[in-house]
Amino acid sequence: MASLLTNAAAMTALQTLASTNKSLDTTQNRISTGLRISSASDGAAYWSIATTMRSDNKSLSAVQDSLGLGAATVDVQYTALDATVDQLTEIGKLLVSAKTPGVNRGQIQQDIKARLGQMNSIASSSVFNSENWLSVDSGAADYNKDKSVVASFSRVGDAISIETIQVDVDQIKLYDANTAATATGTAPTTDAAGLALGAVKVGGQGLFDSQWAITTSNGAATPVYTAQTLSIKDLDISTLTDSAADQEKLSAYISIVDGALGKLTDSASNLGAVKNRIDTQKDFVQSLTDAIGRGIGQLVDADMNAESTRLQALQTQQQLGIQALSIANSNSQNILSLFRG
């Protein structure tokens, strides 16, 4: 039935064209943004997951920055410890050479003093981002022996977990301005004759300004043993002679330096292990960030190949819809021919 009031064909063509235009708008938005889901209305579940994971990735970016800062700080401290090992090794060699009868111990002391000064300079200059772990003041109000490097960020449900890599400064410090620091060792044990078995760090300050306990004898046929304490930074052999008592003191000093070198080597090894762990964690966090980014892409990114093909198809449908609507509208004009004479 032909009707002037109701054009069913035009209404159908108009609905089809509106649907095509809506799909075309969606496709053009995906192409312009590169996202299949750019808002909650496009897919609430995937949008929520992607938004949360993007937030986590930003937190992981902060973790990377923290690891980078921590790696730089640890690297400075490790480099200083490594240089100090060389200096202390040389001091040990000088003490051994001082055991030689007739040697000028005053000259040797000058060399020892220079190396002690160099060790102090190394420790005081090992600063990064205002952090110095080798030359400290444990009596300061803001002192904290536990240094933390943020290493990871993870989320399980609503629970957030942040892990850190810990460094105990008290285990690696070389100098401590706090003279009231608590002792970290005990006096050396003695054998049946009362001779101290080795040298033991008994002071609570740093490795070089703390007190080391030793026992020496007077070298007599019936020796008299004397317990004493000595800090490495105050090591002085300039007044020692070739006497048996002084030779024993030199041996004790060598024991102190050897004991300190062992502790220093352990500190450098531990800090080196921390350095390696931080470097490994940096690589892992970077890989994890990339993996999460790929996962987000799988959820919300648009397939540009498919969208470009869909765009061309919709543009063709739009043109056909416009033409169909034009044809449907022309049907009303055909009714006029029925009334022509």
Secondary structure, DSSP 4 states (H G I P E B T S, - for coil): ---SS--HHHHHHHHHHHHHHHHHHHHHHHHHH-BS--SGGG-HHHHHHHHHHHHHHHHHHHHHHHHHHHHHHHHHHHHHHHHHHHHHHHHHHHHHHTTSTT--HHHHHHHHHHHHHHHHHHHHH--BTTB-SSEE-TTSTT--SEEEEEEEEEEETTEEEEEEEEEEGGGT-SEES-TTPPP-S-PPPB-TT--B-S-EE--SS-TTTS-EEEEEE---SS--EEEEEE-GGG---TT--SSHHHHHHHHHHHHHHHHHHHHHHHHHHHHHHHHHHHHHHHHHHHHHHHHHHHHHHHHHB--HHHHHHHHHHHHHHHHHHHHHHHHHHHHHHHHHGGG--
